[in-house]
Amino acid sequence: NLSSVENSILDTPHSPNLGSKSAKVVLVEFFDPACETCAQFAPLVKKLVEKHNPNLRLVLRYATFHENSHAVVKMLEATRAQGKYWEALEAVLAYQHTWTVNHVAYPSRVWSILEHAGVDVEALKVQMKNPDIEANIAKDIEDAKASGATKTPSFFVNGKPLEQFGYEPLIKLIESAL
């Protein structure tokens, strides 16, 4: 079903956001930190948000399709309590090759990456126990299913799914909505 997806399924208040809250265009990405393509797209997507500021807002949602990536998502979500989410995400994706092998995540290898990104790892271990984190991840996975996001990354622009995958088609879909 390639019609628009209900906004409430895509743009949720608990999700990390980049860009203006009043942006005309909302880009929702379901991603997995262990997904290679997601790591390749991350800097490109960030550039698009910067280029189209204040008209484009990015909303990140999790779709933990890779083995063991759930634990890494919990770590990332917990960094938000320290105000270090974007730095942590950038570092985790930049060094993905050190903690992901054949689409399997090795979360124990992520701690040092987070530490280098300025995260207080001891505090993080406590913050990861916040039940809201587990609830938010579960909501993302449920919404990924409901939206038809079966692979990562899956993009939606104002509720419209990116039908033909690729950077150029993504740019076209965003520009058609601006």
N, C-alpha and C positions, 0 to 999 in steps of 0.2 A: 504494500500500500504506500504509494508515493505522494499522497496528499499531505497537507500540513499537519504537524503533530501539535496537539494541545499544549499551549504555552506553560500551563501549570505542571506538566510532566517534564518539561525541559528546564525552565528557569526557576530554580528554587532558592529561597532565602538562605539556606545553609551552605550553598556552594561558593567556592572561591570565585571572585570576579576581578576582571581587569578592565579598566576603562570607565567611562562616565555612566552613572546610574540612569541618566536621562537619555542615553544613546538611542537613536532611531532604529539602529540595527543591533540585534542580539545574536551573537555567534555562540552556539552551544557545542562543546566538544566532549564526547564520551571518550575517555582515554584510559590507558593502563600504563603506569610508569615503567613496566617491564616490556612495553611494546616498542620495537625499534623504529617503526614508522612514526609513532607518536613523538619520539625523541627527535627525529629528523624534522618533523613539522613544527615543533615547539618554538624555535627562534623565528620561523617564518610567520607563524600566527601572531607572535608578539609584535613583530614589525608591522603587520597589518593593523593591529589595534592602535599602535603608535601613529601610523600614517593617517588613519581615519578618525583619530581623536578629535572631537568628543562624540562622533557619530556611531562608533562601533564599540560594543562591550563584549568581552569574552566571559563565558560562564563555563567553568570546568566541572565535569561530572566523571565519576569513576565507573569503569566497566572492567572488573578484575578477571579477565579471561586467561591470564597467564598464571601458571602454577606458582604458588607462594606470594603472589604480588599483593594479596590482601594485607599482609603484615607491613609491607612497604607503604601502602596507602594509609594505614593507621599511623605510621611514623610521620608521614607528610601532613596528615590532618592535625596531628598533635602539635606540629611546629607552629600552627596558627596561633596557639595560646602565647607563643613567644614573639609573635609578629615577624616570623622568619619564613613564612610559607613560600614566597616567590623565590627567595635566595635558595632555600632547600630544594625546591622543585627543579630549578635551573641546574644545580649541582648534581642532583640525583640523575637527571636526564643526561647531562654532559658526561658523567662517568658510568652510564648504564652498562657499558661493556665490561666493567669490573665486577658487577654484581648480578648480571643476567647471563646465563649460558644456555643456548638452545631453547629459548623461550621459557626458561625456568629461573625464577628469582631466588637469590640467596640473601635474605634480609640481613643476616648477621654482618654482611660486608658493607651495609649501608651506614652503619653507625659512624664510622670514621669520616665518611663523605659529609654527613650532617654536621659533625663536629667542625670540619674545615669550613663549612658554610656559616659558622657562627651560632650553631644551635647548642644549647645546654643539654647534653645528652642525658645526664642524670635526672634533670627536671622532666625531660621528654618522656622517660620511662614511666613516670608517675602520670603525666598528662595523657598518655596513651590509654590509661584505664578509664577515662571519661566515657560513660555509656553513650553519650550523644554521638561520639565518633562512630561507633558500631551502627547506631541507628541511621546516621546519615549515609554511611556506605551502603547499608541494606536498601535505603530509599533510592540511591543512585542505581543500584543493580536492578531493582524493580522497575524504575523508570526507563532504564536502558532497554529492558525487555518490552515494556509497553510502547516505546517509541520505535521499535524495530531495529535498534542498534545491535547488530550481531557481530561486529568486528570493531577493532580499534585502529586508528581513530574513526569515529563516526561524527560527522558535522551536520548541524542544522542551522540555517540562517532564517531568523524570524519564523521558526517552526518548519521551514522547508528543508527536507533532507538533501544532502549533496548526493546526487544520483550517480554522476560519473566521477569516480574518485581521482583526485590529483590536485596539485597546487593551483594550476591555471583555472580549472573549473571552479575551485573554491573562490578565487579572486572574482571570477565572473558572477557567481551567485551573490557574493557580498556586494559587488558594485551595482548589480541589478536592484538591490534593495535600498541602496543609499539615496 
